[in-house]
Amino acid sequence: MTDPRPFTIDVPSAEIDALRERLALSRFPRYPHQPGWQWGPDEAYLRSLVQYWREDFDWYAQQHRLNEFPQFKVAVQGRDLHFLHVRSSHADALPLVLTHGWPGSVFEFYKIIGPLTEPQDFGGDAADAFHVICPSMTGYAWSEPLTAPGCDVRTVAERQVELVRLLGYPRYGVQGGDWGAVVSPHMALLDPDRVVGIHQNMCPASSSDDPEEATARGVIPGPLALTIDYATRQNGYAMIQGQMPDQLGFALNDSPLGLAAWIVHCFYEWGDVEHTPEERFTKDELLTNVMIYWLTGSMPHAIRLYLETMRAGHFGAPQTFVKTPTGVAQFRDLVMPKREWAERNYNIVQWTEYESGGHFAALEEPTLLVEDIRRFFRGLR
């Protein structure tokens, strides 16, 4: 058995100095007119964000915040997997694997780890405590990519199941949004005797085949209940990442301005915001997430997950019905199925729709998400 090795994020100051030099040389495009966020990131906002990044952003404060969570690396299938492992003070707490998505990271969970592990310190009941495991998905952040092709979401799930086995937990829950909402059901299919429940804050599920019924819900008909706006206006990034990720990867790995523009626009489009990302996310939150990709050089590997998953036919709900009890906290997201549609794919036992909050629920509505997770797992402990 391979033992996890303690890990601490420790970025040399020379890397931060080099980044500031690159930011000072940023070349902003000159557009004949400014469409705001309609065709991509708003130029004025990006200029202000880059100025803050170069002059005021304190990476080491954010590094300290991340290092407050116990972190480890362990070899799984011959390559290092990075993860946070925050054990509750309550020995009988239920282990819970939180899986992030793209363009997110384990940083997404910094607001909910404390309430999940020590609920009594946040106005909750100690009986709802979890031991929290947050893996950086394969190829993301400090987790090494696999060297051979074929690493799709099913492979990510296999490695995370093996991680939990190495940690010695006999039973556990899984939770996630975005890719995490795809990986988590695959973990349950791979490890049905130990995964007690699946909680999703995005539910990849089929739509209605009836165009009128789908349109009334605001989604397109077909195998995935994508919102009309996402399917007709927002999914260009997914086509590029699913077909030619390396064509894009060179640019994202070389330009901090380009990397920030690519990521921050997703937070604007997918968050529950109207005018600016900072209605939901602080500059520090946006930039910390960007920095994790920049400092690890992981974006080229991360976006290959789209290509590999599309090729494997695993983009969306699993093709096998998921018998594991499933709870859904549906915020204002990219995929918006009805419960009755999702019940064709999952054993839905809890379904809650929220009027506030978007794709990044752990950052946008941490209190609502935590209570939904607690409520779902109470009957499964």
Sequence and secondary structure as in RCSB ss.txt:
>XXXX:A:sequence
MTDPRPFTIDVPSAEIDALRERLALSRFPRYPHQPGWQWGPDEAYLRSLVQYWREDFDWYAQQHRLNEFPQFKVA
VQGRDLHFLHVRSSHADALPLVLTHGWPGSVFEFYKIIGPLTEPQDFGGDAADAFHVICPSMTGYAWSEPLTAPG
CDVRTVAERQVELVRLLGYPRYGVQGGDWGAVVSPHMALLDPDRVVGIHQNMCPASSSDDPEEATARGVIPGPLA
LTIDYATRQNGYAMIQGQMPDQLGFALNDSPLGLAAWIVHCFYEWGDVEHTPEERFTKDELLTNVMIYWLTGSMP
HAIRLYLETMRAGHFGAPQTFVKTPTGVAQFRDLVMPKREWAERNYNIVQWTEYESGGHFAALEEPTLLVEDIRR
FFRGLR
>XXXX:A:secstr
    EEE     HHHHHHHHHHHHT      SS  TTSSSS HHHHHHHHHHHHHT  HHHHHHHHHTS EEEEE
ETTEEEEEEEE  SSTT EEEEEE  TT  GGGGTTTHHHHH GGGGTS GGG EEEEEE  TTSTTS   SSS 
  HHHHHHHHHHHHHHHT SSEEEEESTHHHHHHHHHHHHSTTTEEEEEESS      S HHHHHHHTB SSSS 
BBHHIIIIITHHHHHHHH HHHHHHHHHH HHHHHHHHHHHHHHHSS SS GGGTS HHHHHHHHHHHHHHT HH
HHHHHHHHHHHHT SSS SS EEEEEEEEE S SB   HHHHTTTEEEEEEEE SS  S HHHH HHHHHHHHHH
HHGGG 
